[in-house]
Amino acid sequence: MLAVLHCAFARSRSHALTLALCAASAWAFADDVAPLDQRIAEIRELNRFVPERALPKLEALEPEARNAPLAQRIEFLNQLAVARHGLGHHAQSFALANELIAIGREHDHPGALAKGLLMQGYSAFAQHRPGEAHRLVWEAEKLANTTQDMDLRVRAMISSGESHAEDGNLPSALERLQAAAALARKNGDPVHIVMALNSLVRLYAKMREPEKGFGLIDEALAAAQKANSPGRMATIKNAEYWLAIDTGQRKRALRALQEGLALERSIGANKRIVVSLINLSDFYLKTGDFKNAASYAEQAVAATGPLNDRALNATAHLNLGQAYLGIGRVAEGKRQIEMGMAGYEEIGDKPELQTALVEYGSALERVGDLPGALQAYHRERKISNELFERRRQQAMLELQEKYETDKKQRQIELLRSENLIKSTEIDNRRLQQRVWWLLVAVFALAATVVGLLYRKVRHANAQLHEKNRELKQQSVRDPLTGLYNRRHFLEFMRTPAPAGQQVDGGALFLLDVDHFKNINDTYGHAAGDAVLTTIAARLCEILRETDMIVRWGGEEFLAYLPTAPAGKEGLDEVAGRILAGIGATVIDHGGTALSVNVSIGYAPFPLSVGKQALAWERVVNLVDMALYLAKSHGRNRAYGVRGFADDRLASIDAIEQNLEHAWRAGQVDLSTVMGEREPLRAANG
């Protein structure tokens, strides 16, 4: 099930929404026209929630605003960029942001620069470039803090906190958002207070501290009422929904969603209406009420038509497909889900596409479409591997960038020292004729400086050696579990074994954590990380020091045993030890005791067809297929490929395509090891 988490990245200070909705009719008469800055201010709140109505008003002001004094021109361009961004016109919004930056540089105006950088950050985030977006926002915050523009400072501080949260740095996010709330309270502007508290409530939900979030709801609603802003009240209701749903308060969550939707409809906030409809359909999917889920998803699909938002449209189709599958309309459900996934592929949002494929496969498995579930499983696995490799490469690039920065800093310091030496030598030559008796002291000083430089060079070399060691360690180890990573295993397998050390009698085991997504959804990603690190440690205890244990990707682990127990039952006994050992492990996370099971696929390695030894890649693929059999046949079990029953009948290509069919046709000899039948358990400590 897919819910929409609204990103509160774009913020704008404004007067009450009613001022924008009731723009004075006297604008038509020259003698009664309000000052330009007042007319722009009256559009701000409308622009925040109903940009499709604000844009024509802004366009009508454009000829006058572009010839207005600098401050008014900057704020007009900023509001025009906000409207374009809200309507999904990212290229036009980005161009307006560039115009603001150019004005800021031309007039040495930090406020214009900060507003332009913020808008560029919002555009980058909307186009799935979070790293670039965060960098731009943090740069904008530094500039905003040099100005007296309170609205800009509060918005930049909030966006900075949200960027830290998206980057996984929750302590920094909390510090920035608490500072924004304190500044807003001190300034007394109710709109600023609502903005800061709304982001702080969402952060507390992410930090799994709901009681602190609930403690801010009443204050935020009171500020929204004081601002006379239905749109702001709707944002707080949306935040209350996430707190309530995370704490199991379903009635409160549903009430908050419905109240928020009514407020959004009262002001015609079309995009936010779609978000609420999608969240309502997701709520009913979670509760198993597929009829209501379908009804709200159908409304959401219809409402996304006029909007230029492919992501919302894709999410609405996915929820509608899940609902149709739930009520037995399988063909329609599959068609809607495929439309949604096509949308995510079009905008390049692979993390959401991966989540959609996981849920699609589970749904198809529930309705008995095992071939379709297998296809979704393979698609999800491919994307998972791509994302895992991308994250690993990004980590390496960041570490390399840090190393290069340190290296440049050392070079700068060395150049400074060299310049100091040269200056000293010049001064010494000038003084040599007049004060020759100081020559000895000068030589002594030079010797001291050279000695210091020598020590610095040695220290720099030692640091360089340490950085190289860290880079090498990073390249072969998974940062979360400390296990070997996939790259190390691939390089190991591709490196020819030394003469006399050929592998004979080993094995490969591939493990996947059962229902891992449920753990993340129910207890949060921190709990998921605790499960992965605990399983990694448990595998190190169960297996031998000579066995290579690898974090294969996501919630998957691969174990390579150079030597394995003799006989066909030897590998079965290892699989049983792993199933029992992990199943008996209790994971303590924040006072909650968790336990999980795994599914396993395994095979001896080398594995031969007749006298022909299979390449290790094909053995891994067979083990992966055996793992999928374990998943699809009930989980918490292991399937092992012992060999091929009849070499003449064994077509390895056909077997790789459908292992279960080959097994039932007698082409493959499989063994099955069952774990204890015990589901995911959780108990409060």
Buried (B, 14 or more C-beta within 10 A) or exposed (E): BBBBEBEBBBBBBBBBBBBBBEBBEEBEEEEEBBEBBEBBBBBBBBBBBBBBBBBEBBEEBEEBBEEBEEEBBBBBBBBBBBBBBBBBBBEBBBEBBBBBBEBBEEEEBBBBBBBBBBBBBBBBBBBBBBBBBBBBBBBBBEBBBEBEBBBBBBBBBBBBBBBBBBBEBBEBBBBBBBBBBEBBBEBEBBBBBBBBBBBBBBBBBBBBBBEBBBEBBEBBBBBBBBBBBBBBBBBBBBBBBBBBBBBEBEEBBBBBBBBBBEBBBEBBBBBBBBBBBBBBBBBBBBEEBBEBBBBBBBBBBEBBEEBBBBBBBBBBBBBBBBBBBBEEBBEBBBBBBBBBBEBBEEBEBBEBBBBBBBBBBBBBBEBEBBEBBBBBBBBBBEBBBEBBBEEBEEEBEEBEEEBEEBBEEBEEEBEEBEEEBEEBEEEBEEEEEEEEEEEEEBEEEBEEBEEEBEEBEEEBEEBBEEBEEEEEEBBBBBEEBBBBBBBBBBEBBEEEEEEEEEBEBBBBBBBBBBBBBEBBBBBBEBBBBBBBBBBBBBBBEBBEEEBBBBBBBBBBBBBBBBEBBEEEEBBBEBBBEBBBBBBEBEBEBEEBEBBBBBBBBBBBBBBEBEEEBBEBEBBBBBBBBBBBBBBBEEBBBBBBBBBBBEEEBBEBEBBBEBBBEBBEBEBBBBBBBEBEEEEBEBEEE
